[in-house]
Amino acid sequence: MTRRILLFAADLRWMRMLITRYRASRSFAWRFIAGESSKTALHAVHDLHERGITATLDLLGESVHDAEQAHAATAQYLALLDDIRRSGMRSHVSLKLTQLGMDVDERLCQDNLELILTRAAAQDTFVRIDMESSAYTQRTLDLFRSIQPRFENCGVVIQSYLYRSEKDVEDLICCGARVRLCKGAYLEPPEIAYQRKGDVDASYARLMKRLLSDGNNPAIATHDPRMIDLALEFTQHNGIPDSAWEFQMLYGIRRDKQERLAAAGYNVRCYIPFGNEWYAYVMRRMAERPANIMFLLRNVLREARPGVSSASGKAR
Ligand SMILES: Cc1cc2nc3c(=O)[nH]c(=O)nc-3n(C[C@H](O)[C@H](O)[C@H](O)COP(=O)(O)OP(=O)(O)OC[C@H]3O[C@@H](n4cnc5c(N)ncnc54)[C@H](O)[C@@H]3O)c2cc1C
């Protein structure tokens, strides 16, 4: 129930305006994001590299509703690619199609995506298209399939909570696509998605085995220790080389696990979000672990009390 409320709130504009006013929420968000600029994000990439962990950078933003904003997001991604190149470090990037204008015009979105992919290909950088709510699943896969023959540096994401994912995984294996497998972070109805954690996990295990067996460089994106152990057992038992796949985890979550796996020689990539559009992303992280809510609420309420640094608290 708490998960549903939080995911519902993630889409509410007025809630975003309310929550992001407080410095306490911002410092809470900082646990999951690497600051607001590409400079701070690249610092995080550097720190992770020191610990043997690679990165994918996500410039936060989604659900853009006019062409101007979509062009601005595209320009920011192009600048990010230039910043990565200049830094001398290597990092993938992750993006969302609604950020590039999917809701405005699909042609505009595709043009923006192709601009980014072309720049990324020129510097040998890989781009992952994140998967958003089920309203976008088919359109995202269609767009991905249409550009994939021309852009080998692009991959997509599959969510194990959707019933349709079994077929999507088979189709993507057939066309040699690079897939990141996650459980899924949005609010979806029982008509199209498993609701019980046990069912989502069982689906994850099935899809993971298919991707590890026959997929192209799959990314196993989870913090779930049971899925991680299963991936390790399955690959060892079936002689699948460690170089043929990677773990992916989110910035600020289970750092201990990320470091241990990297130290043991496994490929680990950390998804590093940055930017000021952090509200929806952080709400989804809270929905995954509602214990965080009390911590956030206590701090926001303390800050909102009359006489307690209210002016300075309006950080944004
Ligand atoms: C690299 C990466 C990319 C992703 N990309 C997408 C995407 O494109 N589309 C999409 O829908 N979803 C995406 N997700 C989110 C994903 O769908 C899940 O919502 C999220 O990863 C939580 O699921 P889990 O597999 O970690 O397992 P869970 O069963 O949810 O969690 C397992 C354990 O991980 C830890 N944990 C999980 N989440 C948190 C948290 N927020 N705070 C603290 N601890 C936590 C806890 O210890 C928990 O017990 C991505 C996840 C990762 C790791």
The ligand as an SDF file (V2000), in Angstrom:
LIG
                    3D

 53 58  0  0  0  0  0  0  0  0999 V2000
   21.0130   -0.0850  -12.6940 C   0  0  0  0  0  0  0  0  0  0  0  0
   19.5250   -0.0500  -12.5510 C   0  0  0  0  0  0  0  0  0  0  0  0
   18.7710    0.5150  -13.5620 C   0  0  0  0  0  0  0  0  0  0  0  0
   17.3690    0.5430  -13.4530 C   0  0  0  0  0  0  0  0  0  0  0  0
   16.6280    0.9970  -14.5030 N   0  0  0  0  0  0  0  0  0  0  0  0
   15.2710    0.9120  -14.4440 C   0  0  0  0  0  0  0  0  0  0  0  0
   14.4620    1.2240  -15.5660 C   0  0  0  0  0  0  0  0  0  0  0  0
   14.9500    1.6010  -16.6410 O   0  0  0  0  0  0  0  0  0  0  0  0
   13.1260    1.1000  -15.4400 N   0  0  0  0  0  0  0  0  0  0  0  0
   12.5330    0.6800  -14.2720 C   0  0  0  0  0  0  0  0  0  0  0  0
   11.3000    0.5470  -14.2200 O   0  0  0  0  0  0  0  0  0  0  0  0
   13.2810    0.3910  -13.1860 N   0  0  0  0  0  0  0  0  0  0  0  0
   14.6260    0.4850  -13.2520 C   0  0  0  0  0  0  0  0  0  0  0  0
   15.3860    0.1560  -12.1450 N   0  0  0  0  0  0  0  0  0  0  0  0
   14.7300   -0.0400  -10.8010 C   0  0  0  0  0  0  0  0  0  0  0  0
   14.2630   -1.4620  -10.6190 C   0  0  0  0  0  0  0  0  0  0  0  0
   13.1930   -1.7360  -11.4820 O   0  0  0  0  0  0  0  0  0  0  0  0
   13.8230   -1.7220   -9.1780 C   0  0  0  0  0  0  0  0  0  0  0  0
   12.7450   -0.8860   -8.8620 O   0  0  0  0  0  0  0  0  0  0  0  0
   14.9180   -1.5030   -8.1340 C   0  0  0  0  0  0  0  0  0  0  0  0
   16.1540   -1.9120   -8.6050 O   0  0  0  0  0  0  0  0  0  0  0  0
   14.6100   -2.3090   -6.8380 C   0  0  0  0  0  0  0  0  0  0  0  0
   14.5670   -3.6730   -7.1440 O   0  0  0  0  0  0  0  0  0  0  0  0
   15.6950   -4.7430   -6.7200 P   0  0  0  0  0  0  0  0  0  0  0  0
   15.9380   -5.6060   -7.9130 O   0  0  0  0  0  0  0  0  0  0  0  0
   16.8690   -4.0740   -6.1700 O   0  0  0  0  0  0  0  0  0  0  0  0
   14.9920   -5.7040   -5.6900 O   0  0  0  0  0  0  0  0  0  0  0  0
   14.1440   -5.4500   -4.3750 P   0  0  0  0  0  0  0  0  0  0  0  0
   13.5650   -6.7960   -4.0780 O   0  0  0  0  0  0  0  0  0  0  0  0
   13.2260   -4.3040   -4.5270 O   0  0  0  0  0  0  0  0  0  0  0  0
   15.2430   -5.0740   -3.2990 O   0  0  0  0  0  0  0  0  0  0  0  0
   16.2150   -5.9950   -2.8500 C   0  0  0  0  0  0  0  0  0  0  0  0
   17.0520   -5.3370   -1.7650 C   0  0  0  0  0  0  0  0  0  0  0  0
   17.7840   -4.2440   -2.3470 O   0  0  0  0  0  0  0  0  0  0  0  0
   17.8300   -3.1400   -1.4380 C   0  0  0  0  0  0  0  0  0  0  0  0
   17.0990   -2.0020   -2.0300 N   0  0  0  0  0  0  0  0  0  0  0  0
   16.3350   -2.0160   -3.1460 C   0  0  0  0  0  0  0  0  0  0  0  0
   15.8700   -0.7790   -3.4130 N   0  0  0  0  0  0  0  0  0  0  0  0
   16.3220    0.0230   -2.4100 C   0  0  0  0  0  0  0  0  0  0  0  0
   16.1800    1.4190   -2.1190 C   0  0  0  0  0  0  0  0  0  0  0  0
   15.4670    2.2340   -2.9050 N   0  0  0  0  0  0  0  0  0  0  0  0
   16.7860    1.9120   -0.9950 N   0  0  0  0  0  0  0  0  0  0  0  0
   17.5190    1.1010   -0.2000 C   0  0  0  0  0  0  0  0  0  0  0  0
   17.6920   -0.2270   -0.4380 N   0  0  0  0  0  0  0  0  0  0  0  0
   17.1100   -0.7590   -1.5300 C   0  0  0  0  0  0  0  0  0  0  0  0
   17.1810   -3.6150   -0.1580 C   0  0  0  0  0  0  0  0  0  0  0  0
   18.1980   -4.1540    0.6380 O   0  0  0  0  0  0  0  0  0  0  0  0
   16.2420   -4.7020   -0.6510 C   0  0  0  0  0  0  0  0  0  0  0  0
   15.9330   -5.6330    0.3350 O   0  0  0  0  0  0  0  0  0  0  0  0
   16.7570    0.0530  -12.2560 C   0  0  0  0  0  0  0  0  0  0  0  0
   17.5390   -0.5220  -11.2650 C   0  0  0  0  0  0  0  0  0  0  0  0
   18.8930   -0.6000  -11.3990 C   0  0  0  0  0  0  0  0  0  0  0  0
   19.6840   -1.2730  -10.3240 C   0  0  0  0  0  0  0  0  0  0  0  0
  1  2  1  0
  2  3  1  0
  2 52  2  0
  3  4  2  0
  4  5  1  0
  4 50  1  0
  5  6  2  0
  6  7  1  0
  6 13  1  0
  7  8  2  0
  7  9  1  0
  9 10  1  0
 10 11  2  0
 10 12  1  0
 12 13  2  0
 13 14  1  0
 14 15  1  0
 14 50  1  0
 15 16  1  0
 16 17  1  0
 16 18  1  0
 18 19  1  0
 18 20  1  0
 20 21  1  0
 20 22  1  0
 22 23  1  0
 23 24  1  0
 24 25  2  0
 24 26  1  0
 24 27  1  0
 27 28  1  0
 28 29  2  0
 28 30  1  0
 28 31  1  0
 31 32  1  0
 32 33  1  0
 33 34  1  0
 33 48  1  0
 34 35  1  0
 35 36  1  0
 35 46  1  0
 36 37  1  0
 36 45  1  0
 37 38  2  0
 38 39  1  0
 39 40  1  0
 39 45  2  0
 40 41  1  0
 40 42  2  0
 42 43  1  0
 43 44  2  0
 44 45  1  0
 46 47  1  0
 46 48  1  0
 48 49  1  0
 50 51  2  0
 51 52  1  0
 52 53  1  0
M  END
$$$$
